Amino acid sequence: MDVRGRVVVLDIDGVACEHAKAICEWVAHEHGVTSTADDVTTWDHDFGPLTFVQAVESCYQNKDFIMEMEVTPGFHIFLNELSQIAKVFFASGRKLNRGYTRLWVQRNFGDFEIFFSKRKADLPCNYIVDDYPLEIEAGVQAGKTCFLFKRPWNDHENIKAELRQMNCAYFVESFDQILALLAQI
């Protein structure tokens, strides 16, 4: 494997897995509120009976919920290609059921190391792929090259404008775009 000194940390929720889709399905089942991940345009989206953050806190206590989340379409191919040019780790801010998070990654992708951290910028890497703008901002401030993976909750002009002002921060709409940018760096 020719990693050329590249160490990439991949976020789990919102990058590797379709956590917003799973949350919306759970909210529909538990609270009768129908919505899709495209409706979640802020991190603290209000479903009515609860917010997205409250739903996450509830769902991530359930090991079955964690194990049943779907892999983001195209992620397997991306991970295989990325693993050929970089050392890859996963990262998550999850506080609960970390063992099941590890099992989910292992079952879906194989044997990868996972960091549980409040701040991915503090991890031993030089690249971060995440869907949360504050993680990207912290990563750039720590001297890392960061890719903000497009999701409805981060696809806002003010966020894009901020990223354009940050050196080494990219707003990406596909996994192929990340690979193309890495080939240029």
Buried (B, 14 or more C-beta within 10 A) or exposed (E): EEEEEBBBBBBBBBBBBBBBBBBBBBBBEEEEBEBEBEBBEEBEBEBEEBBBEBBBEBBBEBBEBBBEBEBBEEBBEBBEBBBEBBBBBBBBBBEBBEEBBBBBBEEBBEEBEBBBBEEBBEBEBBBBBBBBBEBBBBBBEBEBBBBBBBBBBBBEEEBBEBBEEBEBBBBBEEBEBBBEBBEEE
